[in-house]
C-alpha cells in the first residue's frame, strides 16, 4: 500500500511539474505555486488509496460488511487524515526553508504517532465505558424479558460482534441478537433447543454467570466477525463488567418476577377458594354489591355429612367430590344475574337478583336437588345431604341477607327439617346458643372411676352429649360451657345436665348404691339461685347430697367461697377438673373447698410426654397435703394403674375399667366387674413431709364416713 500510494502521489506531483530534489525555491516563484497546488491533490490521492486498501483488507479479514467498516470511527479517521496532510505540509515548508530540519523529522513523526495513538486509545476506552454505562442503566428494569433482549442487542453494539446469545435456566430460554453494530436487534427469543444454528467458523467468546442456589444462572456467547478476531485486554475487562451487571439485573428482575407471582397468588387467594375455584365469601359479596340491583335472593347451602364422608374417603377423594358439587353449583349460577361462592368448609352461597321471588325459590330448590344426586367416586356412589336457607331483601344489604340465610339454614338443620330450601321472607333473628343447647336433646353416658388400690368402683362419671343437629353431637364440657355467656343460660344448662344425669343414674343405682355420681357443670352457674334449685333437684330425685359430685373445670368463674360452702352444706362435693392445664390451677385450689382433683388427660402415662410423671407426682403430693383424692384419667393397662397408684393417685378411670357405656350397660358391667386389688398395695412416693401416713384412698373413706 505504501509503494502504490507513494507512486500515485509522485505521479500527481510530477504532472504539476514538481520533481524530487533538495533545491530551494524563492517565494513567489512559479515552481513553488505549482507545488502548493499539487500537494493537496497528491495528499487526497494518498488518503483515498489508503482508505480503499485498508477498508478492503479489514472487510476480507473480518467478513464484515464494507459499509459497516467504512462507517466505523469515520470522524476519527478524518481527523487523523487532516492531521497527516497538515503535518506533511509543514514538513515540506520547513524542509524547503532549511534542509537541516530533515534530521529531526523521524523523531517528530514518532512523537506525533505516539500522541495520536494514545489519544485514539483513550477516546476508544471512554466511548466503550460510556456505552457500557448507558447499557447498564437500560438494564435497571423489572421486566426479565426486556433485560434479556436489551442485553443481547447491547452486547452486539458494545463489542462489535456479529451476534450475541444470552441463555438462562439451562437452555429454557435463549435470546439472540444480531445485525450491524449500530442497528443490532433481537432475531430469536425462545428455547435453546429451537434456536437456529450459527456459522461454525465464527470465533466464539463464552462467559458464564449466576448461581443456581442464589438466582438465575446462564451463559453469554459473543460471535466475533472473522477467523482471527479476539477480544483485546480492554474488551475482556469490559466483558467481565458487562457480565456482572447483567447477572445483577437478571437477579433483580427474577426477584421482582417471583414477587409479582406471589402477589398474584395472594390476590387470587384473597378472592378465590383454592379447592374449588369459586369466589370466597368476601369476593362474592363484593361482586354482588357492585353489580346487583333491586331485590336479592340469597341461598346458603350446607353439605351436612360432607365432613364425615371426607374423614372416611380421604382428602384427595373428598376434594374430588367437593369439586364435582362445586361444578353443579357453578352450572346453577350460569345466568348473568346470579353468583355462587364457597363461604365455609362445607357451605356455599347462591345469590340471585333481578328475578321474581317464586322463580328464585324454584331455582334454589332445583340447585339443592342437584347437589343431593349421587356422585360416582372410586369408593362407589356417594350421596350428600344438602340443606339450604333462603332470604330476600335489598341488594345493598346482601351481607346481612347472607347471615340471615345461614341462620335459617342452621335452624332447619337443628330441627331436622328435611327440606330442600327453608325460606323466610322477614329478617331472621338468631337464637342464643344457650337456648339451643337447653332445648336440644341430650344423651347420657357413664364411665366408671375405680379405687386404684382395691379395684372397687367408687364413682361413675357422667358424660352428657347434646344432639345439636342431625350430624353434630357436642360433649357438654368446658369447651361448650365457655361459649355460653348468658348467666341464666349457664344455670339452665347446668340444671338440665344434673337432672338428666340423676334420672339416668336411677337405672344402675341399685347395682352401685355407694358409688357417687360425678356431673360436669360450668363454674359460672354456681350462684345462690342455682344452689337453691340444686336442693330441690336432689329432693325430687330422692338422692342424698353425698352421692353427687360437681366437676368444675373453670373455677375462675366461681362467685365466692360462701356459695360453694352452701353447696357443701347439702353434702355435695366438688371436683377440680383438668388440673394442670387451666391457667391459675394453684390459685384455683383456694377458690373452694375441693374433695377431688382430676388430672388433665394430657398427663396420661400412655401419651409419652416426659413431664407427665413429675406433674402427677407433684399434684398427688399437693393433694395429699390438702386431703384431696387425685383422679387419673385414661388408664389403659395394668402397668399404668400400678405406676399411677405408686405416684399417689387414689382413683382412676379409662378403658381398663370399662370406658364409656350407656346407662343400661352399667348394671351388667357392675354385676360382671370383679375388683382386683394391687398385690403390693399403693407404695406412694412422697416428695416431702413423710410424717403423713394416711393414704389418699383411706382419707377419702374417712371423709365419706363423716
C-alpha positions in Angstrom: 0.0 0.0 0.0 2.8 2.4 0.8 4.5 1.7 -2.5 1.4 2.3 -4.5 0.4 5.4 -2.7 3.9 6.9 -3.0 3.9 6.2 -6.7 0.4 7.8 -7.0 1.5 10.9 -5.1 4.7 11.2 -7.1 2.8 10.9 -10.4 0.5 13.7 -9.3 3.4 15.9 -8.3 5.2 15.1 -11.5 2.1 16.0 -13.5 2.2 19.5 -12.0 5.9 19.9 -12.8 7.3 19.1 -9.4 10.4 16.9 -9.4 12.3 15.3 -6.5 15.3 17.3 -5.3 16.7 19.4 -2.4 16.7 22.7 -4.2 15.2 25.7 -2.5 12.6 27.9 -4.3 12.3 31.6 -3.8 9.0 32.8 -2.5 6.6 33.7 -5.4 8.3 31.6 -8.0 6.1 29.6 -10.4 7.6 26.3 -9.3 6.5 27.0 -5.6 3.0 27.8 -6.6 2.6 24.6 -8.7 3.9 22.6 -5.7 1.4 24.3 -3.4 -1.5 23.3 -5.8 -0.2 19.8 -6.4 0.5 19.0 -2.7 -3.2 18.9 -1.5 -4.2 16.9 -4.7 -1.5 14.4 -4.0 -2.4 14.1 -0.3 -6.1 13.4 -1.1 -5.0 10.7 -3.6 -2.8 9.1 -1.0 -5.6 9.1 1.6 -8.2 7.8 -0.8 -5.9 4.9 -1.8 -5.1 4.2 1.9 -8.7 4.1 2.9 -9.7 1.9 0.0 -6.9 -0.6 0.7 -7.4 -0.6 4.5 -11.2 -1.0 4.3 -11.0 -3.7 1.7 -8.4 -5.6 3.8 -10.4 -5.3 7.0 -13.6 -6.4 5.2 -11.9 -9.5 3.8 -10.3 -10.4 7.1 -13.3 -9.9 9.4 -16.1 -10.7 6.9 -17.9 -7.6 8.0 -19.9 -5.5 5.5 -18.0 -2.9 3.6 -20.2 0.0 4.6 -20.0 -1.1 8.3 -16.2 -0.9 8.2 -16.4 2.4 6.3 -18.6 4.0 9.0 -16.5 2.7 11.9 -14.8 5.7 13.5 -15.0 7.7 10.4 -14.8 11.0 12.2 -11.6 9.9 14.0 -10.1 8.7 10.7 -11.0 12.0 9.0 -9.3 14.0 11.8 -6.2 11.8 11.5 -6.1 12.3 7.7 -6.3 16.1 8.1 -3.6 15.9 10.7 -1.4 13.9 8.3 -1.9 16.4 5.5 -1.1 19.4 7.7 1.9 17.6 9.1 3.2 16.7 5.6 2.6 20.3 4.5 4.6 21.7 7.5 7.4 19.3 6.8 7.5 20.3 3.2 7.6 24.0 4.1 10.2 23.5 6.8 12.5 21.5 4.6 12.0 24.0 1.8 13.3 26.7 4.1 16.1 24.6 5.8 17.1 21.1 4.7 18.7 20.5 8.1 15.2 20.1 9.5 15.1 16.6 7.9 17.4 15.4 10.7 14.6 16.0 13.3 11.8 14.6 11.0 11.9 10.9 12.2 11.8 11.9 15.9 8.9 14.3 15.3 6.9 11.8 13.3 7.4 9.2 16.1 6.2 11.6 18.7 3.2 12.6 16.7 2.4 8.9 16.1 2.6 8.1 19.8 0.5 11.1 20.7 -2.2 10.2 18.2 -2.2 6.5 19.2 -2.6 7.4 22.9 -5.4 9.8 22.0 -7.2 7.3 20.0 -6.9 4.6 22.7 -8.2 7.0 25.4 -11.1 8.0 23.2 -12.0 4.4 22.4 -11.9 3.4 26.0 -14.1 6.4 27.0 -16.6 5.6 24.3 -16.7 1.9 25.4 -17.3 2.8 29.1 -19.9 5.4 28.2 -21.7 2.8 26.1 -21.5 0.3 29.0 -22.9 2.8 31.4 -25.8 3.5 29.1 -26.4 -0.2 28.7 -26.2 -0.8 32.5 -28.8 2.0 33.0 -31.0 0.4 30.4 -30.8 -3.0 32.2 -32.1 -1.5 35.5 -35.7 -2.6 34.9 -38.0 -5.2 36.4 -39.1 -7.0 33.2 -37.0 -10.1 32.8 -37.7 -10.4 29.0 -36.7 -6.7 28.5 -33.4 -7.2 30.3 -32.5 -10.2 28.2 -33.4 -8.5 24.9 -31.7 -5.3 25.8 -28.5 -7.0 27.0 -28.2 -9.2 23.8 -28.6 -6.2 21.5 -26.3 -4.1 23.7 -23.6 -6.8 23.6 -23.5 -6.7 19.8 -23.1 -2.9 19.8 -20.7 -2.9 22.7 -18.2 -5.5 21.3 -18.9 -5.1 17.6 -19.9 -8.8 17.4 -21.8 -10.4 14.6 -24.3 -11.9 17.1 -24.7 -12.4 20.8 -26.5 -15.1 22.8 -27.8 -14.9 26.3 -29.0 -18.3 27.7 -30.6 -18.8 31.1 -32.2 -21.7 33.0 -30.1 -24.5 31.4 -31.4 -23.9 28.0 -35.0 -23.0 29.0 -34.7 -19.6 27.3 -32.2 -18.2 24.8 -32.2 -14.6 23.4 -30.1 -13.9 20.3 -29.3 -10.5 18.8 -27.6 -9.8 15.5 -27.0 -7.2 12.8 -24.7 -4.2 12.4 -23.2 -2.7 15.5 -25.3 0.4 15.0 -28.5 -1.4 14.2 -28.5 -4.6 16.3 -31.8 -6.2 17.1 -33.2 -9.5 18.6 -33.5 -12.2 16.0 -34.6 -15.1 18.3 -36.2 -15.5 21.7 -37.2 -19.0 22.9 -35.9 -22.4 24.0 -32.3 -23.0 23.2 -33.1 -26.3 21.5 -35.2 -24.5 18.8 -32.6 -21.7 18.1 -31.1 -21.6 14.6 -27.5 -22.8 14.2 -24.7 -20.3 13.9 -21.8 -20.3 11.5 -19.1 -22.6 12.9 -16.3 -20.6 11.6 -17.2 -17.6 13.7 -14.9 -17.3 16.7 -16.9 -17.5 20.0 -16.3 -16.0 23.3 -18.1 -17.7 26.1 -18.7 -16.5 29.7 -20.9 -17.9 32.4 -22.7 -16.0 35.1 -25.0 -16.5 38.1 -25.5 -19.3 40.6 -28.3 -21.9 40.8 -28.5 -21.6 44.6 -28.9 -17.8 44.8 -30.6 -16.8 41.5 -30.6 -17.2 37.7 -27.6 -18.8 36.0 -26.7 -18.8 32.4 -24.1 -18.1 29.7 -23.2 -15.2 27.3 -21.8 -16.1 23.9 -20.3 -13.5 21.6 -19.8 -14.4 17.9 -17.0 -12.3 16.5 -16.6 -11.3 12.9 -13.5 -13.1 11.5 -11.5 -16.2 12.0 -8.7 -14.3 13.7 -10.8 -12.0 15.8 -10.4 -11.9 19.5 -11.1 -9.6 22.3 -8.5 -7.1 23.4 -7.4 -6.6 27.0 -9.7 -3.7 27.4 -12.6 -5.6 25.8 -12.1 -8.5 28.2 -12.3 -6.2 31.2 -15.5 -4.6 29.7 -17.0 -8.1 29.2 -16.4 -9.0 32.8 -18.1 -5.8 33.9 -20.9 -6.4 31.5 -21.4 -9.9 32.8 -21.5 -8.7 36.4 -24.1 -6.0 35.6 -26.2 -8.5 33.6 -26.2 -11.0 36.4 -27.3 -8.4 38.9 -30.0 -7.1 36.6 -31.3 -10.6 35.9 -31.4 -11.5 39.6 -33.3 -8.3 40.4 -35.7 -8.9 37.5 -36.2 -12.5 38.5 -36.8 -11.5 42.2 -39.4 -9.0 41.0 -41.0 -11.7 38.8 -41.2 -14.1 41.8 -42.6 -11.3 43.9 -45.2 -10.5 41.3 -46.2 -14.2 41.1 -46.5 -14.3 44.9 -48.6 -11.1 44.8 -50.9 -12.6 42.2 -51.3 -15.8 44.2 -52.2 -13.8 47.3 -54.6 -11.7 45.2 -56.3 -14.9 43.9 -56.3 -16.5 47.4 -57.9 -13.4 48.8 -60.8 -13.6 46.3 -61.0 -17.3 45.3 -61.4 -20.6 47.1 -58.2 -22.7 46.4 -60.0 -26.0 46.4 -63.0 -25.3 44.1 -62.0 -22.2 42.2 -65.2 -20.5 43.3 -65.4 -17.0 44.8 -64.9 -16.8 48.6 -67.3 -15.0 50.9 -65.7 -11.6 50.6 -65.3 -11.7 46.8 -68.8 -12.9 46.3 -70.3 -10.2 48.5 -68.1 -7.5 46.8 -69.2 -8.7 43.3 -72.9 -8.7 44.2 -72.7 -5.3 45.8 -71.1 -3.8 42.7 -73.4 -5.2 40.0 -76.6 -6.3 41.7 -79.7 -4.1 41.7 -83.2 -4.4 43.1 -84.1 -7.4 45.2 -81.5 -10.1 46.0 -82.4 -13.7 46.9 -79.6 -15.2 49.0 -79.4 -19.0 49.4 -77.0 -20.6 52.0 -76.3 -24.3 51.3 -74.8 -26.7 53.8 -73.4 -30.1 53.0 -74.4 -31.8 56.2 -72.5 -35.1 56.0 -69.5 -33.9 54.0 -67.1 -33.8 56.9 -67.9 -37.3 57.9 -67.5 -38.6 54.4 -64.2 -36.7 54.0 -62.8 -38.4 57.1 -63.7 -41.8 55.6 -62.6 -41.5 52.0 -59.5 -39.3 52.4 -58.6 -35.8 51.5 -57.9 -36.3 47.8 -61.2 -38.2 47.2 -63.0 -35.6 49.3 -61.6 -32.7 47.2 -62.7 -34.5 44.0 -66.2 -34.9 45.5 -66.3 -31.3 46.5 -65.2 -30.1 43.1 -68.0 -32.2 41.5 -70.5 -30.5 43.7 -69.0 -27.1 43.1 -69.3 -27.7 39.3 -73.1 -28.3 39.8 -73.3 -25.1 41.7 -71.3 -23.3 39.0 -73.8 -24.6 36.4 -76.7 -23.3 38.6 -75.2 -19.8 38.5 -74.5 -19.6 34.8 -77.1 -16.8 34.5 -75.6 -13.3 34.4 -78.0 -12.3 37.2 -76.6 -14.8 39.8 -73.4 -15.6 41.6 -72.1 -18.5 43.6 -69.2 -18.9 46.1 -67.8 -21.0 48.9 -68.4 -19.4 52.3 -67.3 -22.1 54.6 -65.7 -25.6 54.8 -68.9 -27.3 53.7 -71.1 -24.2 53.0 -71.9 -22.5 49.7 -73.9 -19.4 48.8 -76.1 -18.8 45.7 -77.2 -15.2 45.2 -79.7 -14.2 42.5 -81.1 -10.8 41.6 -83.5 -9.2 39.1 -85.6 -12.4 39.2 -89.1 -12.9 40.8 -89.2 -14.4 44.2 -91.0 -17.6 43.2 -88.6 -18.2 40.3 -85.7 -17.7 42.6 -87.1 -20.2 45.1 -87.8 -22.8 42.4 -84.2 -22.3 41.1 -82.8 -22.7 44.6 -84.8 -26.0 45.1 -83.5 -27.3 41.8 -79.9 -26.5 42.8 -80.1 -28.3 46.2 -81.8 -31.2 44.5 -78.9 -31.4 42.0 -76.5 -31.4 45.0 -78.3 -34.4 46.5 -77.9 -36.5 43.4 -75.4 -39.3 43.9 -71.8 -38.7 42.9 -69.7 -41.5 41.3 -66.3 -41.9 43.1 -63.6 -44.5 43.4 -65.4 -45.6 46.6 -68.7 -46.1 44.7 -71.8 -43.9 44.6 -71.9 -41.3 47.4 -74.8 -39.1 48.4 -74.6 -35.8 50.1 -77.3 -34.5 52.3 -77.6 -30.8 51.4 -79.9 -28.3 53.1 -80.4 -24.6 52.4 -81.8 -21.5 53.9 -83.1 -18.6 51.8 -83.9 -14.9 52.4 -84.7 -12.0 50.2 -84.0 -8.3 50.6 -82.4 -5.2 49.1 -79.1 -5.7 47.2 -77.3 -3.1 49.5 -77.9 -5.4 52.5 -76.5 -8.6 50.8 -74.1 -9.2 53.7 -76.9 -9.1 56.3 -79.0 -11.3 54.0 -76.3 -13.9 53.8 -76.1 -14.0 57.6 -79.8 -14.4 57.8 -79.9 -17.2 55.3 -77.3 -19.0 57.3 -79.4 -18.7 60.4 -82.5 -20.0 58.6 -80.4 -22.9 57.3 -79.0 -23.8 60.7 -82.4 -23.6 62.3 -83.8 -26.0 59.7 -80.8 -28.4 60.2 -81.1 -28.4 64.0 -84.9 -29.1 63.8 -84.1 -31.9 61.3 -86.5 -30.4 58.7 -85.6 -32.4 55.7 -86.5 -29.7 53.2 -84.6 -28.7 50.1 -84.8 -25.0 50.9 -86.2 -23.3 54.0 -87.4 -19.8 53.1 -88.1 -16.9 55.3 -89.2 -13.6 54.0 -88.7 -11.4 57.0 -85.5 -10.8 59.0 -84.0 -13.9 60.6 -83.3 -13.4 64.3 -80.7 -15.8 65.6 -81.3 -17.7 68.8 -78.8 -17.7 71.7 -76.6 -20.7 71.9 -77.7 -21.4 75.5 -81.3 -21.6 74.4 -80.4 -24.0 71.6 -78.4 -26.2 73.9 -81.1 -26.3 76.6 -83.8 -27.1 74.0 -81.7 -29.8 72.2 -82.0 -33.5 73.0 -79.3 -34.9 75.4 -77.9 -38.3 75.8 -76.1 -39.5 78.9 -73.2 -42.0 79.1 -71.2 -43.1 82.1 -67.6 -44.1 82.8 -66.5 -46.0 85.9 -64.0 -44.4 88.3 -62.3 -47.1 90.5 -60.2 -47.2 93.6 -56.7 -47.9 92.1 -55.7 -49.9 95.2 -58.7 -52.1 95.7 -60.2 -52.0 92.3 -63.7 -51.2 93.6 -66.0 -48.9 91.6 -66.0 -45.7 93.7 -67.8 -43.3 91.4 -69.5 -43.0 88.0 -68.5 -40.1 85.7 -71.5 -38.7 83.7 -70.6 -37.9 80.1 -73.5 -35.7 78.7 -73.8 -35.3 75.0 -76.0 -32.7 73.2 -77.6 -33.7 69.9 -77.2 -30.2 68.4 -78.2 -31.2 64.9 -78.6 -34.3 62.7 -74.8 -34.6 62.2 -73.4 -32.7 65.3 -73.1 -34.3 68.7 -71.5 -32.0 71.3 -69.9 -33.2 74.5 -71.1 -30.9 77.4 -67.7 -30.0 78.8 -65.7 -26.8 79.3 -65.2 -26.3 75.6 -69.0 -25.9 75.2 -69.6 -24.2 78.5 -67.1 -21.4 77.7 -69.4 -20.3 74.8 -72.5 -19.9 77.0 -72.1 -16.3 78.1 -75.6 -15.8 79.5 -75.9 -16.4 83.2 -79.4 -17.7 83.1 -78.4 -19.9 80.2 -75.5 -21.4 82.1 -77.7 -22.1 85.1 -80.4 -23.7 82.9 -77.9 -25.9 81.1 -76.2 -27.0 84.3 -79.6 -27.8 85.8 -80.6 -29.9 82.8 -77.3 -31.8 82.8 -77.7 -32.6 86.5 -81.3 -33.6 86.2 -80.7 -35.8 83.2 -77.7 -37.4 84.8 -79.6 -38.2 88.0 -82.5 -39.6 86.1 -80.4 -41.9 84.0 -78.4 -43.0 87.1 -81.6 -44.5 88.5 -81.2 -47.4 86.1 -78.0 -48.6 87.8 -78.3 -47.1 91.3 -79.4 -50.5 92.9 -76.3 -52.2 91.4 -73.9 -49.5 92.7 -75.6 -48.0 95.8 -72.4 -46.5 97.2 -71.0 -45.1 94.0 -71.0 -41.3 93.8 -72.2 -39.6 90.6 -69.8 -37.0 89.0 -71.5 -34.4 86.8 -69.6 -31.7 84.9 -71.2 -28.2 85.2 -70.0 -24.7 84.2 -68.4 -22.9 87.1 -70.3 -19.6 86.4 -73.5 -21.5 87.0 -72.8 -21.8 90.8 -74.9 -19.0 92.1 -77.2 -18.7 95.2 -80.2 -19.2 93.0 -78.7 -22.3 91.4 -77.8 -23.8 94.9 -81.4 -23.3 95.9 -82.6 -25.1 92.8 -80.0 -27.9 93.3 -81.6 -28.7 96.7 -84.9 -29.1 95.0 -83.4 -31.3 92.3 -81.9 -33.6 94.9 -85.2 -33.8 96.8 -87.2 -34.6 93.7 -84.9 -37.5 92.7 -84.6 -38.7 96.3 -80.8 -38.6 96.1 -78.5 -37.8 99.1 -76.2 -34.9 98.5 -73.2 -37.1 99.4 -73.9 -39.2 96.3 -73.4 -36.2 94.0 -70.1 -34.7 92.9 -70.0 -31.5 90.8 -67.0 -31.2 88.5 -65.9 -27.7 87.8 -63.2 -27.1 85.1 -63.4 -23.2 85.1 -63.0 -22.2 88.7 -62.2 -18.6 87.8 -66.0 -18.1 87.3 -66.9 -19.0 90.9 -68.6 -16.2 92.8 -67.1 -16.9 96.1 -66.5 -19.4 98.9 -69.8 -18.6 100.6 -71.7 -20.0 97.7 -69.6 -23.2 97.4 -69.8 -23.7 101.1 -73.6 -23.7 100.8 -73.2 -26.4 98.2 -71.2 -28.5 100.7 -73.8 -28.0 103.4 -76.1 -30.2 101.3 -73.4 -32.9 101.2 -72.5 -32.2 97.6 -68.8 -32.4 97.0 -66.7 -30.5 94.4 -64.1 -31.8 91.9 -61.5 -29.6 90.3 -61.2 -31.0 86.7 -58.4 -30.8 84.2 -55.9 -29.8 86.8 -52.6 -28.7 85.4 -54.0 -27.4 82.1 -56.0 -24.4 83.1 -54.4 -21.1 83.9 -54.2 -20.4 87.6 -54.5 -24.0 88.7 -52.7 -23.4 92.0 -54.9 -20.3 92.8 -58.0 -22.4 91.9 -57.3 -24.7 94.9 -58.2 -21.8 97.2 -61.4 -20.9 95.3 -63.5 -23.6 97.0 -63.3 -26.5 99.4 -62.5 -29.3 97.0 -62.8 -33.0 97.6 -61.3 -34.4 94.4 -58.7 -33.3 91.9 -58.7 -34.7 88.4 -55.5 -34.5 86.3 -55.7 -33.2 82.8 -55.8 -36.1 80.2 -52.7 -34.7 78.6 -50.7 -36.1 81.5 -51.8 -39.7 80.9 -48.9 -42.1 81.0 -49.5 -43.5 77.6 -49.2 -40.1 76.0 -45.4 -40.3 76.0 -45.0 -36.9 77.5 -41.8 -36.8 79.6 -43.0 -34.3 82.3 -46.2 -36.4 82.9 -44.7 -38.4 85.9 -43.3 -35.3 87.5 -46.6 -33.4 87.2 -48.6 -36.4 88.5 -46.2 -36.8 91.5 -46.3 -33.1 92.3 -50.1 -33.0 92.0 -50.6 -36.1 94.2 -48.2 -34.7 96.8 -50.1 -31.4 97.0 -53.5 -33.2 97.0 -52.5 -35.4 99.9 -51.5 -32.4 101.9 -54.9 -30.8 101.2 -56.7 -34.1 101.9 -57.8 -34.4 98.3 -58.1 -37.6 96.2 -56.4 -37.5 92.9 -58.2 -39.0 89.9 -56.1 -40.1 86.9 -57.9 -40.4 83.6 -57.1 -42.5 80.5 -55.7 -45.7 82.2 -55.3 -48.4 79.5 -53.2 -51.2 81.0 -52.4 -52.7 84.5 -48.9 -51.3 84.4 -50.2 -47.8 84.2 -52.6 -48.5 87.1 -49.6 -49.7 89.3 -47.5 -46.7 88.3 -50.2 -44.1 89.0 -51.0 -45.7 92.3 -47.3 -45.6 93.2 -47.2 -41.9 92.2 -50.1 -41.2 94.6 -53.3 -41.3 92.6 -56.2 -42.7 94.6 -58.7 -43.1 91.8 -58.6 -43.6 88.1 -60.7 -44.2 85.0 -60.2 -45.3 81.5 -60.6 -48.2 79.0 -59.0 -50.6 81.5 -62.1 -50.3 83.8 -64.7 -50.4 81.0 -64.7 -46.9 79.4 -67.9 -45.1 78.5 -71.1 -47.0 78.4 -74.8 -46.4 78.2 -76.9 -46.3 81.4 -78.4 -49.7 80.5 -75.0 -51.2 80.3 -73.8 -50.0 83.7 -75.9 -52.6 85.6 -74.4 -55.5 83.7 -70.9 -54.1 84.0 -71.3 -53.7 87.7 -72.5 -57.3 88.1 -69.7 -58.7 86.0 -66.9 -56.5 87.5 -64.5 -58.3 89.7 -62.3 -55.9 91.7 -58.7 -56.8 91.6 -56.5 -55.3 94.4 -52.9 -54.4 94.0 -50.8 -57.2 95.5 -48.2 -54.9 97.0 -50.6 -52.1 97.9 -50.1 -48.5 97.0 -46.5 -47.6 97.7 -46.8 -43.9 97.4 -43.6 -41.9 96.7 -43.8 -38.6 98.7 -41.8 -35.6 97.7 -41.5 -34.2 101.3 -43.2 -34.3 104.8 -43.0 -38.1 105.1 -44.8 -37.8 108.5 -48.1 -38.1 106.6 -49.2 -41.7 106.7 -52.8 -41.7 105.7 -53.2 -42.9 102.1 -55.5 -40.9 99.8 -58.0 -43.7 99.5 -58.2 -44.1 103.3 -58.7 -40.3 103.7 -61.5 -40.5 101.1 -63.3 -43.2 103.0 -62.9 -41.3 106.3 -64.4 -38.1 104.8 -67.2 -40.2 103.3 -68.0 -41.7 106.7 -68.0 -38.3 108.4 
